[in-house]
C-alpha cells in the first residue's frame, strides 16, 4: 500500500528512524507498521470496545480532496524540476 504524506513529515520520521534504528526497527516501514497497528488498536478501543471494525467497502478510498490537490501540486513541481534538470544536462 502507498500513502502520501507531506514531504517534511516523511523527512522528519525518516530522520528519527535513522537516528534511533535498532534490531526491532530495521526498516522505516517497520516503524510505519507499528504506528498503524498502535493507532488502529487505540481507535478500536476508543470507538468499538476494542474489537476490529468491519472491513471498509471497496469504494472507500480514504483520499481527501485537499490531500489529493496537495499531492498533485507536489508532483507537478517535482516533474517540472526534473525536466529542468534534464534539459540543463542535455
For each residue, the residues with C-beta under 8 A, 3 or more apart:
1:
2:
3:
4: 67 71
5: 9 10 13
6: 9 10 70
7: 10 11 74
8: 11 12
9: 5 6 12 13
10: 5 6 7 13 14
11: 7 8 14 15
12: 8 9 15 16
13: 5 9 10 16 17 28 31 32
14: 10 11 17 18 28
15: 11 12 18 19
16: 12 13 19 20
17: 13 14 20 21 25 28 31
18: 14 15 21
19: 15 16
20: 16 17 25
21: 17 18 25 26
22: 25 26
23: 26
24: 30
25: 17 20 21 22 30 31 34
26: 21 22 23 30
27: 30 31
28: 13 14 17 31 32
29: 32 33
30: 24 25 26 27 33 34
31: 13 17 25 27 28 34 35
32: 13 28 29 35 36
33: 29 30 36 37
34: 25 30 31 37 38
35: 31 32 38 39
36: 32 33 39 40
37: 33 34 40 41
38: 34 35 41 42
39: 35 36 42 43
40: 36 37 43 44 52
41: 37 38 44 45 50
42: 38 39 45 46
43: 39 40 46 47 48
44: 40 41 47 48 50 51 52 53
45: 41 42 48 49 50
46: 42 43
47: 43 44
48: 43 44 45 51 52 53
49: 45
50: 41 44 45
51: 44 48
52: 40 44 48
53: 44 48 56
54:
55:
56: 53 60 62
57: 60
58:
59:
60: 56 57
61:
62: 56
63: 67 68
64: 67 68
65: 68 69
66: 69 70
67: 4 63 64 70 71
68: 63 64 65 71 72
69: 65 66 72 73
70: 6 66 67 73 74
71: 4 67 68 74 75
72: 68 69 75 76
73: 69 70 76 77
74: 7 70 71 77 78
75: 71 72 78 79
76: 72 73 79 80
77: 73 74 80 81
78: 74 75 81 82
79: 75 76 82 83
80: 76 77 83 84
81: 77 78 84 85
82: 78 79 85 86
83: 79 80 86 87
84: 80 81 87 88
85: 81 82 88 89
86: 82 83 89 90
87: 83 84 90
88: 84 85
89: 85 86
90: 86 87
